[in-house]
Amino acid sequence: MTRQNPTIFAYLAMAVAAVWTLLPIYWMLRMATLIPADISTYPPPLWPHHPHIGNLLNILGFSYVTSDGLLLTAAGQSRQIISGLINSSIVAGCTMIATLIIVVPLAYVFGRMEFRFKTALFMAVLFAVAVPPVSTLIPFYSLFSDLGLTGTRTGLVLITLTVTIPFVAWMLIGYFRNLPPVERLAMIDGLSRWEMFFKVMLPLARNGITVAAIISFLFSWNEYVFATTLVNGTDATTLPAAASGFLFQQPEPGHMAAAICLSMLPAALVVFFLQRHIAEMNLVDPVR
């Protein structure tokens, strides 16, 4: 009986974690497939009796007729949703690329080399990770207003980098530190420092770099506070900020739920196809 207790607790913990994670996602999917009359009923139905994809088509600019003959017209904010989808893709892609270009060499230097003030600089990275991003919002807004970067994708990428760079750097520094000591062997074979970095270290660290790319992409894709403050209502509005517009003027919870489900789809696909690298990064010894 004693041996079974850890297993019981493990299954119980996994069940609680699954419910905690999947219930909000299910509730959004359920709301996105309901007609407006069912959404406003109380108590709300636990599952849609006649599910449809009308809300998703509405936010993309198409009308839809349900099986009961109910006409669901295209959402008036469909242009903002489509534009937000494009802007989110551009901002997330640029943020991910810029983060990797800056962080991968930085993490290698901190993880594999010794130099003066290394501890102090590393503490600065940890401090940047610990600072709440919202605490820098007002200074950045004032700065970007003076520079003309408000309402632009460039400004949103720059302010998102202030969060992704320290966090991803903190994560990759430890990963590079745990890689096998192959620098001396590579240099004995005649490789320069740069050749050793590109030909040896980067292939060894591919799992960690892939996870870093996923994290930076997901963070910038889901970013809401900076986007709402800097670009909301402009041509650079991202998808999370555009989806929140369904709560104002005439609330459309079904359309908002469909927009949220649409925003979850690219992130879910990225994690699904790259989950092998996430699992492999958890290995204690990257050589194995």
C-alpha positions as CSV (number, residue, x, y, z in Angstrom):
1,M,0.0,0.0,0.0
2,T,2.8,2.3,0.8
3,R,4.4,1.8,-2.6
4,Q,1.2,2.7,-4.4
5,N,0.8,6.0,-2.6
6,P,3.3,7.9,-4.7
7,T,1.6,6.5,-7.9
8,I,-1.8,7.6,-6.7
9,F,-0.5,11.1,-5.8
10,A,1.2,11.3,-9.1
11,Y,-1.9,10.4,-11.1
12,L,-4.0,12.8,-8.9
13,A,-1.5,15.7,-9.5
14,M,-1.5,15.0,-13.3
15,A,-5.3,15.0,-13.3
16,V,-5.5,18.3,-11.4
17,A,-2.9,19.8,-13.8
18,A,-4.8,18.5,-16.9
19,V,-8.1,20.0,-15.6
20,W,-6.4,23.3,-14.7
21,T,-4.9,23.5,-18.2
22,L,-7.5,22.1,-20.4
23,L,-10.7,23.5,-18.8
24,P,-10.2,27.1,-19.9
25,I,-9.2,26.0,-23.4
26,Y,-12.3,23.8,-23.6
27,W,-14.5,26.6,-22.3
28,M,-13.2,28.9,-25.1
29,L,-13.7,26.3,-27.8
30,R,-17.2,25.6,-26.4
31,M,-18.1,29.3,-26.5
32,A,-16.7,29.7,-30.0
33,T,-19.1,27.0,-31.3
34,L,-22.3,28.4,-29.7
35,I,-24.9,30.7,-31.1
36,P,-25.4,34.0,-29.3
37,A,-28.7,32.8,-27.7
38,D,-26.9,29.8,-26.1
39,I,-24.1,31.9,-24.8
40,S,-26.4,34.2,-22.9
41,T,-28.4,31.3,-21.3
42,Y,-28.1,30.5,-17.6
43,P,-26.9,28.1,-16.5
44,P,-24.6,27.8,-19.5
45,P,-24.6,24.5,-21.4
46,L,-21.5,22.4,-20.7
47,W,-21.2,21.4,-24.3
48,P,-22.6,22.7,-27.6
49,H,-25.7,20.8,-28.8
50,H,-25.3,22.1,-32.3
51,P,-21.7,23.1,-32.8
52,H,-20.7,25.2,-35.7
53,I,-17.8,27.2,-37.1
54,G,-19.8,30.3,-37.8
55,N,-18.0,32.5,-35.2
56,L,-14.6,31.6,-36.7
57,L,-15.8,32.4,-40.2
58,N,-17.4,35.6,-39.0
59,I,-14.1,37.0,-37.6
60,L,-12.4,36.2,-40.9
61,G,-15.0,38.3,-42.8
62,F,-17.5,35.6,-43.9
63,S,-21.2,35.1,-43.0
64,Y,-22.5,31.7,-42.0
65,V,-25.9,30.0,-41.9
66,T,-26.4,27.4,-39.1
67,S,-28.2,24.2,-39.5
68,D,-31.3,25.8,-37.9
69,G,-31.3,28.6,-40.6
70,L,-29.8,31.3,-38.3
71,L,-27.7,33.8,-40.2
72,L,-24.5,34.8,-38.5
73,T,-23.2,37.9,-40.2
74,A,-19.5,38.7,-40.7
75,A,-18.0,40.6,-37.7
76,G,-17.4,44.3,-38.2
77,Q,-13.9,43.8,-36.8
78,S,-12.8,41.1,-39.2
79,R,-10.3,43.4,-40.9
80,Q,-8.7,44.2,-37.5
81,I,-8.5,40.4,-36.7
82,I,-6.9,39.6,-40.1
83,S,-4.5,42.6,-39.7
84,G,-3.7,41.5,-36.1
85,L,-2.9,38.0,-37.3
86,I,-0.5,39.3,-39.8
87,N,1.1,41.8,-37.3
88,S,1.4,39.1,-34.6
89,S,3.2,36.8,-37.1
90,I,5.6,39.5,-38.1
91,V,6.3,40.7,-34.6
92,A,6.7,37.2,-33.1
93,G,9.0,36.1,-36.0
94,C,11.2,39.2,-35.8
95,T,11.4,39.0,-32.0
96,M,12.3,35.4,-32.1
97,I,15.1,35.9,-34.7
98,A,16.5,39.0,-33.0
99,T,16.4,37.2,-29.6
100,L,18.4,34.2,-30.9
101,I,21.0,36.4,-32.7
102,I,21.7,38.3,-29.5
103,V,21.2,35.7,-26.9
104,V,23.0,32.6,-28.3
105,P,26.5,34.2,-28.5
106,L,25.9,36.0,-25.2
107,A,24.8,32.7,-23.5
108,Y,27.9,30.9,-24.9
109,V,30.2,33.6,-23.6
110,F,28.7,33.6,-20.1
111,G,28.4,29.8,-20.0
112,R,31.8,28.7,-21.3
113,M,34.3,31.6,-20.8
114,E,35.8,33.4,-17.9
115,F,36.3,37.2,-17.9
116,R,36.3,40.2,-15.6
117,F,33.0,41.3,-14.0
118,K,31.3,38.1,-15.2
119,T,29.4,37.7,-11.9
120,A,28.3,41.3,-11.9
121,L,27.1,41.2,-15.4
122,F,25.3,37.9,-14.8
123,M,23.6,39.4,-11.8
124,A,22.4,42.2,-14.1
125,V,20.8,39.6,-16.3
126,L,19.1,38.0,-13.3
127,F,17.9,41.5,-12.2
128,A,16.4,42.1,-15.7
129,V,14.6,38.8,-15.5
130,A,13.2,39.7,-12.0
131,V,11.9,43.1,-13.0
132,P,8.2,43.0,-13.8
133,P,7.7,44.1,-17.5
134,V,4.8,46.3,-16.6
135,S,7.0,48.4,-14.4
136,T,8.9,49.7,-17.4
137,L,5.8,50.4,-19.5
138,I,5.4,54.1,-18.7
139,P,9.1,55.0,-19.3
140,F,9.1,53.1,-22.6
141,Y,5.9,54.7,-23.7
142,S,7.4,58.2,-23.0
143,L,10.6,57.2,-24.8
144,F,8.8,55.7,-27.8
145,S,6.5,58.7,-28.1
146,D,9.5,61.0,-28.4
147,L,11.1,58.7,-31.0
148,G,7.9,58.2,-33.0
149,L,7.8,54.4,-32.3
150,T,4.3,54.2,-30.8
151,G,1.9,52.6,-33.2
152,T,4.6,50.7,-35.0
153,R,5.7,47.1,-35.2
154,T,9.3,48.1,-34.8
155,G,8.5,49.7,-31.4
156,L,6.6,46.6,-30.3
157,V,9.5,44.3,-31.3
158,L,12.0,46.5,-29.4
159,I,10.0,46.6,-26.2
160,T,9.3,42.8,-26.3
161,L,13.0,42.2,-26.7
162,T,13.6,43.8,-23.3
163,V,11.8,40.8,-21.8
164,T,12.7,37.9,-24.1
165,I,16.5,38.6,-24.2
166,P,17.2,38.5,-20.4
167,F,14.8,35.6,-19.8
168,V,16.1,33.4,-22.7
169,A,19.7,34.4,-21.9
170,W,19.2,33.2,-18.3
171,M,17.9,29.9,-19.5
172,L,20.5,29.3,-22.2
173,I,23.5,30.2,-20.0
174,G,22.9,27.2,-17.8
175,Y,22.4,25.0,-20.8
176,F,25.7,26.0,-22.4
177,R,27.4,25.6,-19.1
178,N,26.3,21.9,-19.0
179,L,27.5,21.0,-22.5
180,P,30.6,18.8,-22.6
181,P,34.1,20.5,-22.6
182,V,34.9,20.1,-26.3
183,E,36.6,23.4,-27.0
184,R,40.2,22.2,-26.5
185,L,39.6,19.1,-28.6
186,A,38.2,21.3,-31.4
187,M,41.1,23.7,-31.3
188,I,43.5,20.8,-31.4
189,D,41.8,19.8,-34.6
190,G,42.7,23.2,-36.0
191,L,39.3,25.0,-35.6
192,S,39.3,28.7,-34.7
193,R,37.1,30.0,-31.9
194,W,34.4,31.0,-34.4
195,E,34.6,27.8,-36.3
196,M,34.3,25.8,-33.1
197,F,31.3,27.9,-32.1
198,F,29.4,27.4,-35.3
199,K,30.5,23.8,-36.2
200,V,30.6,22.3,-32.7
201,M,28.8,24.2,-30.1
202,L,25.7,25.2,-32.0
203,P,24.9,21.6,-33.1
204,L,25.4,20.5,-29.5
205,A,23.1,23.2,-28.2
206,R,20.4,22.8,-30.9
207,N,17.8,21.5,-28.5
208,G,18.3,24.4,-26.1
209,I,18.3,26.9,-28.9
210,T,15.1,25.4,-30.3
211,V,13.4,25.7,-26.9
212,A,14.6,29.3,-26.6
213,A,13.1,30.1,-30.0
214,I,9.8,28.6,-28.9
215,I,9.7,30.6,-25.7
216,S,10.6,33.9,-27.4
217,F,8.0,33.2,-30.2
218,L,5.2,32.3,-27.7
219,F,5.9,35.2,-25.5
220,S,5.8,37.8,-28.3
221,W,2.8,36.1,-29.9
222,N,0.8,36.2,-26.7
223,E,2.0,39.6,-25.5
224,Y,-0.9,41.8,-24.6
225,V,0.0,44.6,-22.2
226,F,2.7,46.3,-24.4
227,A,0.6,45.8,-27.5
228,T,-2.5,47.4,-25.9
229,T,-0.5,50.4,-24.7
230,L,1.7,51.0,-27.7
231,V,-0.2,49.9,-30.9
232,N,-3.8,49.3,-30.0
233,G,-6.1,51.0,-32.5
234,T,-3.3,51.5,-35.1
235,D,-2.3,49.6,-38.2
236,A,0.2,47.7,-36.1
237,T,-2.4,46.2,-33.7
238,T,-1.6,42.6,-32.9
239,L,-4.1,39.7,-32.6
240,P,-4.5,39.7,-28.7
241,A,-5.2,43.4,-28.7
242,A,-7.6,43.1,-31.6
243,A,-9.5,40.2,-30.0
244,S,-10.1,42.4,-26.9
245,G,-12.1,44.7,-29.0
246,F,-15.0,42.3,-29.0
247,L,-15.7,43.3,-25.4
248,F,-16.4,46.9,-26.1
249,Q,-19.3,48.8,-27.8
250,Q,-21.5,45.7,-28.6
251,P,-19.9,42.7,-26.8
252,E,-19.5,39.6,-28.9
253,P,-18.3,36.8,-26.6
254,G,-18.6,34.2,-29.4
255,H,-16.4,36.2,-31.7
256,M,-14.0,36.9,-29.0
257,A,-13.7,33.2,-28.1
258,A,-13.2,32.4,-31.7
259,A,-10.4,35.0,-32.0
260,I,-8.7,33.6,-28.8
261,C,-8.9,30.1,-30.3
262,L,-7.4,31.4,-33.5
263,S,-4.6,33.0,-31.6
264,M,-3.9,29.7,-29.8
265,L,-3.6,27.6,-33.0
266,P,-0.1,28.8,-34.2
267,A,1.4,28.5,-30.7
268,A,-0.1,25.0,-30.3
269,L,1.3,23.9,-33.7
270,V,4.7,25.2,-32.9
271,V,4.8,23.4,-29.5
272,F,3.4,20.2,-31.0
273,F,6.0,19.8,-33.8
274,L,8.9,20.9,-31.6
275,Q,8.0,19.1,-28.4
276,R,10.8,16.6,-28.9
277,H,13.4,19.3,-28.4
278,I,11.6,20.5,-25.2
279,A,11.8,17.0,-23.8
280,E,15.4,16.5,-24.8
281,M,16.4,19.8,-23.2
282,N,15.3,18.4,-19.8
283,L,18.1,15.8,-19.9
284,V,20.7,16.4,-17.2
285,D,23.6,15.5,-19.5
286,P,23.1,16.9,-23.1
287,V,25.7,14.3,-24.4
288,R,23.4,11.4,-23.8
